[in-house]
Every structure is written in C-alpha cells, then in structure tokens.
Amino acid sequence: MDGMQGISAGEIPEGFSSVDPNAGGGKAAEPGKAEAQEAQKQQILMSILDADALERLKRIGIVRKEKAVAIENMLVQAAMAGKIPGRVTEAKLIEMLEGMDGAEGQTKVKIQRRNYGIDDSDSEDNDDDLL
C-alpha cells in the first residue's frame, strides 16, 4: 500500500496497525501476543475441563477444527463471566456439543416426486392386453 507512506503514527486510528498484512512477514506488530493469548486460553480450559472432557475436545479438534475452536471460545467466555460453577465433565461437554448442533440447524431434504407423462386416466388400464 503505497498510500500509507505519508501517514504518521499519530494519524492511525486506535485499533489499527501500521503493518501491512500483505507485506513480507504477514505477522502483526506483536507476534508474541497471539501465543500468549493461546496459552492463557489453554490454561483456562485445563482449569475448567476434567481430563475426559479435555481429551474429547482435543479429538474433536482433530476432526473438526472450527467446531472445537467455537466450543473452546464459548467455554472460555462462560468461565470468564463466572457462568461455570464447577468443572465441566465429558457428559456436560457432549450436551453442549449437541446443543450447538441443534442451534446450527439440521438440513432437511424434501423430495418432491413428479409424474412426467403419466396420467391418472391410465390407471384404469390394467394392461391385460399385453400378456
């Protein structure tokens, strides 16, 4: 972005970075921040999930990464808001997963059959003459 050359650091709005994400490195200004946040997230998850639930969450992450990340984020937000009274068991985690599946909505397939070229008046013909 050649237009960014004339902008001073004071002119950049809060929440924006002067680093071009399309340029070489591709990393933000603070590369250690993402790792620190991920480590904190994992620490929170280890503190609120029992061993079986944590293992199940890791297995889900292998198969469906986006679903595991969504559950992790939901658990961390609930823990930070104080909505999780104790440790989350595997059974409770399964309930949460089923709730997510219901919230996403199951796709229903409706099959409509059409009779092309077949008329109801043909039903009285029992085709005995073909034998």
VENTA-V137754 format. One line per field, one symbol per residue. phi: phi as a letter, one per 20 degrees, with the letter a starting at -180 (. if undefined). Layout:
phi = ???
This chain:
phi = .ffefeeeffefffnddeeefeejfmeffdffffffffffffffffeddfffffffffffffecgffffffgffffffffemedfcfeefffffffffffffffnefeddddedeemddfffffeelffee
